[in-house]
Amino acid sequence: MKKKLLALSLPAGLILEVIYMIVNRFLCPVSDHVGYPIMIASILLMLVGIAYHGYCFGKHRSPWKF
């Protein structure tokens, strides 16, 4: 379960960022009070995902193999 969450953190961060950009650009402008926490959360998720993928790459195994 823990490995699955770590492996899915990179796509989750990217999806969160894309949803934020679509909502902000096409639907309605999002205030900074909402935008900054979303930005920080998506960056943290992407960093955790990148670090986990790098760890798995160093161990010569796939991050998607649960």
N, C-alpha and C positions, 0 to 999 in steps of 0.2 A: 504494500500500500504506500509506503514512504517513497519508494523508488518511482512509483507511478506519478505521485504528486510532484516530485522533483523533475521528472522528465516532461511533464505537462506544464510546468511553470513558464517555460519560454513561449510556447504558443499562446498561453493564457495572457501573458503580458503583451504580446503583439496584438492579439484580438482586442484587448482592453484599449490599447492605444488607437487602433483603427476605428473602433466604435466611437471613442471620444472625438477623434478628428472628423468623422462623418457627421456626428451630431453638432459639433461646433461650427462646421463649415456650411452645412446644408440645411439643418433644421432650425436651430436657434443658437445664438451665442451663449456660451457657458461662462459663468462668472469665474473670476480667479479663485474664489473661495472653494469652488468645487474642482476646478481644473488642476490646481497644484497637487492636491492629494491623489487625484487620479494619475497624474503624471509620475509622481513619486512611487506609487504602488506599481505601475506598469514597468518602470525602470528597475525597481527591485526584483520583480518577478523575472524580467529578462536577464538580469545579472545572475540570479540564482540558477536559472536554466542554462545559461552559458557556462557557468562554473561547473555544473553537474555534467554537462556534455563534455567539457574539457577533462574532467576527472575520469569519465568513462573512456574517453579517447586515450588517455594515458595508461589505462589498465587494459587496453585492447579489447574492449567489449562494447556492445551496442547499448546506448541509453534507452532504446525502445524495447529491449528484451526484458520482460518482467519475469 
